Amino acid sequence: MQEWLAEHKLVSYLLIVGFTIYIFNRVFRPVKRLPILKEIAVYVSILLGSLILLVLQVDKLPIIQCMAVAVALMLILRFRQLYDRWRGKSAGSEDSRGEGRDAADEIR
């Protein structure tokens, strides 16, 4: 797979950009929207930084695979949070004092 990704640079670049944008939006996105010029600057920086990651990917480092694992873990966490929220609603008032909640619920 690593060789195929090295041969198909456009596909590799698009995957890297997509993963990077997803990770940025899920982890580093501020609560309030940025002004449009700052937003453009962030995405231009992502596009340029993805070129550096593409060079490392073509040079046989598993950049895309590592980013895919990170995105998969983020999706698992999101599904777990949704499940816990759904489970809390269906349990009714059993957890009314907040006992048994995990650290992710405490942050919210």
Phi, psi and omega in degrees: 000322180299320180292320180297317179294326178291327179284327183255082187291325180295316178297317179299316181297317180294322176296316180297315179297315180298313178297319182295317179295318179298314181297318178300313183293327181277331187252313190255355182295125176292160181297317180268144179296145177280157172299155190300321180292322176292322177299315178297318180297321179296313183288328174294320177297320178296316180297318179289319178295329178293333175295320178295317178295327177296318178299317178293324178295315180293331179278018172078023170265141185278063182294310183295319180296319179293319179292325178296320177296317179299316179294320178298317178295323178294321178293320177299317178299317180296316178297322179295318178296318178296319178296316179297320178295317179295319180294324178294323179289321183283339180283343179078231185260015179298327184250039187290334181274354178090008179286147177085005179278151180268178185296328181294325177289329180292328181292320180291000000 
